Amino acid sequence: MQFETKCLHAGYSPKSGEPRVQPIVQSTTFTYDSAEQIGDLFDLKAAGFFYSRLSNPTTNVIEEKITALEGGAAALATSSGQAAIFYALLNILESGDHFISSSSIYGGAFNLFAQTFKKMGISVTFVDPRLPLEELQKSIQPNTKAIFAETIANPELVVLDIEKFAKLAQQAEIPLVIDNTFATPYFCRPIEFGANIVVHSTTKYLDGHAVALGGIIVDAGNFNWKNGKFPQFTQPDESYHGLVYTENFGNLAYIIKARVQLMRDLGATPAPQNSFLLNLGLETLPLRMEAHYNNALKIAEFLSTHSAVNTVSYPALANHPDYALKQKYLPNGLCGVISFEIKGGKEAATKWLNALKLVSREVHVADIRTCALHPATSSHRQLTEEQLEAMKISGGLIRISCGIENVNDILADIQQAFDSLN
């Protein structure tokens, strides 16, 4: 099936007399004919549904669908994008381990890495994603176990050189984890460029309607967990009577462990209702992404020539430093998110935002309605001045997420907000 067809049909094939649309299985548990069957499920000897914290038929549909869209081997859905990032790395890292992260990432992920992981005994080194490979290699330590980065960074709109980071990971024999939220698999599939694990905040474009929180981890099934660096996959798990993940599950060892250990113990499970709503959003993903991209390109071009704007960051513009990377990794489009720096700093940014009428001021991004945000005082508010400077988030930086309204209406609202500055 082609991508558009997968969005509609992957993950669910109704039999004769069954619902055309995947139903919501709003049940916490499931019945079986014998105690032995349930025992086999708990021992991971048989596949099936027995408790919705671990798996649910409605959620299973979106897991299989997104796996197909990303070209992976299997997936685990979570209750939020933040939970997906947390589980994706915690499934690899243990106390005393170290990992590398791009410095150009979502503020919530930055806090998770710099603060919460630190309390867990896991250290991180943040690196400029634009550094050459030779410089990035200097950040590898003997206890480095993973590398994390975003395909399109939030909010800087830095496009990652995925193959460079994949080479770094391969040389160190560690997995590369890529957050593909902004690009979506419609415009970029990181696994094709060497990623081992892909995560999404499905709350954003995959859902598209700002109605359901969610996240997902997609395992490419292409990493060698038997290379001696990851004993948690190759040594017996006493909580499952000595089961060894690599022996029992082969190339699915990573995603099975995430489900039966982390989801079992921490429980950031998506509700079946949210999985149902996410599936509805996925069905129209190609149509929406085309509209987001077309609107954003026109708005970015408008902002790039506006007298009240210092700089515009949108890699689809030919003068953007990442334009060549955009053409390589996202040749058919980009996200609908634009960052621009308004003249006058924080005061002008605040006044401009307050003057918007059609465009919403909200703590969200990547849905069908256009919205705008001041990152320094919202999504990245917890960062220090030094951290904000390192991430190139100034007082005048505004992030606008272009929806699918008529672009002329969006432009008119943007212009009247500029007019209010005079």
N, C-alpha and C positions, 0 to 999 in steps of 0.2 A: 504494500500500500504506500502511496505517496503521503507526504506530511499532512496535507489537508484532510485526507481520508482517515489517517490514523487519529486525528483529533476527534473525529466523530465515532469511529468504530473500534479502536484499540481498547482492549481491556474488558469488553462486554459483548457477547454474541448470544442474543436470546434464542432459545429453542422454541419450537412450535407451541403457541399458546401462552408464551411468557411475555412480560411487559417489553415494549419496544425501548422504553427509557429505563435505564438502570434504577431500580427502586431503592428507597432508603430502608436499610435494615436497621431499624432503631431498636436494637436489642443488645444488652450487655453480655448475654451468654447464649449458649447453644446446647441442644440435647443430643445424647448419643444412646445407642442400644445397649452398651455394656460398659462396665467399669474398666475393662481391659482396653477398649478404644480410647477412653479418656487418659488412661495411663500412658499409652503410646504417644499421645499428643504432648503430654507433659515431659516425656523423655525425648522428644524431638525425633521419634522413630516414624511418625506419620504426619502428614500435612493436613491442616483443617482449621476450622474456627472453633474456639472454645471459650474465649473471653475477649471482649472488644478492646481491652487495653493493648493486647498483642496484635490482634488482626480482626478485621470486620469486612464482610463482603462488599459493602459500598466503598469503603476505603481501599480495598484491594483493587477495585476498578481503576481508580486514579493512580495507584502505584504502578500498575501494569501499563497504563496509558502513557504516563510520563517517562517510564523506562523505555518504551518504544520510541517516543519523541526524541529522547536524548541519545538513543542508540546504546543503552546500557544493558546490564544483565539482570538487575533486580533493584527494587527501591523500598524505602521505608518512609512512610508519611508521618509527620509530627504535627503538634498543635500550633506551631508558629515557625517562622523562619529562623528566629533566634535559637529555638530548640534544635532545629536541624543543624545549624552550625555547631552548637554545643555538642550534640551527639556525634556528629561526623568526626570531630577531633578527639573527643573523650574516648571514643571507641579505639583510638590508636595510642593516645598518650596516657602515661601514668606519672605519678609523683616522681620527680627527678628528671623527667624528660624535658626536651626543648623543642620548639618549632619555630619556623620562620613565617612571617606574614608580610604581605605588601602593606606599606603604610597608607596606601590609598584604598581605604575600605570604609564601610558604614560605621558610624560612631558607636552603635550598640555593640558591634563585633569588636571594635577597638577596646571598649571598656571590658568586655568579657575576657579578652586576651590579656590585657594589661593589669586588671584588678582581680577578677574572680579566679582565673587560672593560676595567678600568682599565689593566691591563698591555698590552692590545691597542690602547690609544689611544682607547678608546670611553668616554665619560663618561655618567653617569646622574644624574638628579635625582629623589629620592624625595619623593612628595607624599602628604599625607593625603587618602585618597579621598573623605572627607566634606566637603572644602572646596568652596565654591561655585565655579561655572564661572569667574567673574571672577578669583578667586584662582589657580585652576589655570592660567589663561591666562598668568600672569606667569612660569611655568616654561618656556614655549616660547622657544627660542633660534633664531637663524638657521640653526644646524646640527642642529636637532632633527629626527630622521627617523622616530621611532616612539613609540608609547605602549603600555605593558604593564600589565595588571591581572588579578586573579582574580575570577571570578564570585562565589565564596564564599571569603573569605580563610582561609588556614591559618596559625595556629590560632585567630585571633580571631573567626572567623565573621562578618566584616563582609560585608554584601551590597553589591555594586557597583551604582552607578547607571550602568548601561551606556550609556543614551542620553546622559547628561551627558558621559561620556568619549568617546562617538562624536562628539558635537558638537564637542568640543575637538579631536579628530583631524581632523574634516572642515574646520574653520576653518583649521587649519595645513596642510592637504593632505598629511597623513601617515597611515600605516595604524595601526589599533587592533588590538593582539594581546591576546586574552583566553584565560586559562587556565581551562578549564571542568571541571577534574578533579572537584571536589566535587559540582557540580550534576548533571553528566552531561547529555547531550542529552535524556534522558527528562524532566527537570524544567526545563531551560532551554536554549534555542538562541540563543546570543549574536548570531549572524549576523542573526537576525530583528530585532535591536535596533540594528544598525549596525556590528557588528564586521566586520573584514576578514579576520582570521586567528584560528583557534581551535586551541589546543593542549591536549593531555591527557597526564597520566601514566596510561597504560592499566594500569599496575601496580595501580591502585586499583580503583574501582568497575567499570570496564569489564571488567577481568579478574575481579575479585570474589573470587577464591579464594586469593590470595597465592601463586600458583605460577609466574607469569611476569612478568619485568620487561618494560617496553615504554613507548613514547610514540608520539604521532602529531601531525602538523601538518595542519590542514584549511584549505585556501585557499577563501575564499568566492567568489573570482573577480570581486569587485566593486570593486577599487581601480584607479585610473588611474595606472599606473606611468609614463605618458608626460607627466606634469605638469612635467617639467624638474628634479625633485629627485633622481631615481634613475637616473643614467647607466648603472649596471651592468645595467639592464634594456633600455636603449635604444641602447647603443653596442655595437659588435662584440665578441664573446668570441673572442679569438684561439685559445683552446684548442679551439674548435670551428670553426676556419677562417673566423672573422668572422661567425658566426651572431649574429643579434640576437633576443633572447628575445621582446620585444613584437611584432616583425614575424612571427616564425615560429610563436608559440604563443598570441598574443592574450591572452585573460583568464586563461590558464594559465601565463603567463610566470613568475610567482612560484614556483609549486610545481615546475615543470620545472627552473628554475634551482637550486632547493634540492636536487633529486635528482641532477642531472647535474654540478653543481659540488661542493656540500658533501658529499653522500653519497659521491660519487666520491673526493674528496680526504681526507675524515676518517673515513668508514666505520663510523659507529655504526649498524650494520645489525641488525635483529631476526632471530633464528634462526627458520627455518620452524616448528620445534617450538613456539616461544613464540607465533607467530602462530596456530597451530592451537589452542593452549590459550586464547588470547584470544578466538578466535571462539566457542569453547564457552561462555565467560563471557558474551559479548555476547548469546547466544541467550536467556539468562534475565534480562537486565538489568531489564526492567520489573517482573518479579515480585520481584526482590531489592530494588530501590529502594523499592518500596512498603513492604516489610517493614522495611527500615532506617529509613525515615521514621517509620512507626508506632511502632516501639520507641523511637526517639530522642525523639519528642515526649512519650511517657509518662515516660521517664527524666528529661528536662529539667524537666517539671512536678514530678516528685518532688524533684529537686535544688533547685528554686527555692523550696521551702518547708522545706528542711532546716536545722536550727539550726546545723550545722557548716559551712555554705556561706555565703560572703560574696556572691558574684555568680554568675550563670549567663548564658552567652552562647549563645543558640539563637534565631535570628531568627523561628522559628515561634511563639515566645511573644509574646503581645500587648503585653507591656511592653518588648519589645526595641526599641532605637532604630531598627533597620532593618526592623521589622515591615511597614511600608508598602511598602518596596522589595521585600521578600520576596513580598508579595501581588501586586505589579506584575510582577516578573520570574519568580517561581517560585510561581504561584498553586496548583499542585497538590501541592506537597511541597517537601522540602529534602533535605539530605544526612543521614547518620546520625552526624555528628560534633558533639560538644558540648564547649565549653570552660567550665570553672567554676573559681572561685577558692575554695580551701578556707581556713578560718580557721586561723591558726597558721603560715602561710607555708611556706617550703621544708621545714622539719622535719616539719610535719604532712603535707605532700604526700607526702614520702618514706615516712613511716610508713603512710599510707593505701594507697599503691601496693603496698608490700611485703606488706600484709595481704590483698590480693586472691587469690582462689582459682580461681574460674571465669574471670574476666577476665584476659587475658594482659597481661603487661608486655612490650611489644615496640616496636621502631622501625618501625612500620607504621601504616597507617590505611586504613579503607574496604574491609574485606573481610568475609566472612560471619561471622567470629568476633569477638566483642567484645574490644577491647584498649584499653589506656590508656598514657599517656606523660606525662612531665614535660618540656615543651618547653624550658624554660630550661637544662636540663642534658643535652639530647639533640639534638633536631632543630634547635634554635637555639643550641646550645652555643658556636659560634664567634663569636657576636655579642658586642659590648662591652656593658657595663652601660647605657651611654647608648642604644645601638641597641635593646636589649631594652626599655628604658623607652619609647622612641619607638614601638615596636610593641606596647606595652601587655602585655608578657609578664612577669608578676611571678613571684616565687619560689613563690607558692602556686597558680599556674595549672596545672591538669591538663586534658589533652585526652583525652576518651574517645570511642572510635569504636564505636558500637552495632551489633552484629551482628544476626543473624536468629534467635538462640536464643529460647526462650520468655522473654518480657519479665520474668515473675515471677522466673525464675532469675537474671537479670541484676540485678534490683533487690535480691534477697536477698543477693547477693554484695557489692553496693555498700554495703548497710546494715551487713553484718557487718564490713566494712572501717572504716566510721565508728565502729562499736562498739569497735574495737580502739584508738581514740584516747583513750578514757576511762581 
